[in-house]
Amino acid sequence: MNDPDHVHQVVVTRLVRQLYGFAQGLGLDEQATRGIVNQVINDMPTAPDDDRLARARDRMLIASA
């Protein structure tokens, strides 16, 4: 059976990997990126990943300023 916390962490890891190059370009480390992605998933639990990635990129830009 899939534990909801495990599934959540798998999704976080998948999105962090997709945002890796973008985060590096902004000077954000993995911990900051993971925190942003985690919050986006909590805020948008049923949204598709493309929408989550867009929101995470917006928040990463703000965090890097």
C-alpha positions, 0 to 999 in steps of 0.5 A: 500500500502507498503511504501518503507521506511516501507518495508526497516525498516521491512527488517532491523529489521528482519535481526537485529533479525537474527544477534542478538546473533552474534552481542552480541558475538562481543560486538556490540550493537543494534544501531551499528548492525542496522547501519551495516545492513541498509548500507548492504541493501542499498548496496545490494538492490536486493540481497537475505537475505542470501547474505546480512547476510553474508556481514553484518557478515563480516562488523560486524567482522571488526567493532568489531576489 
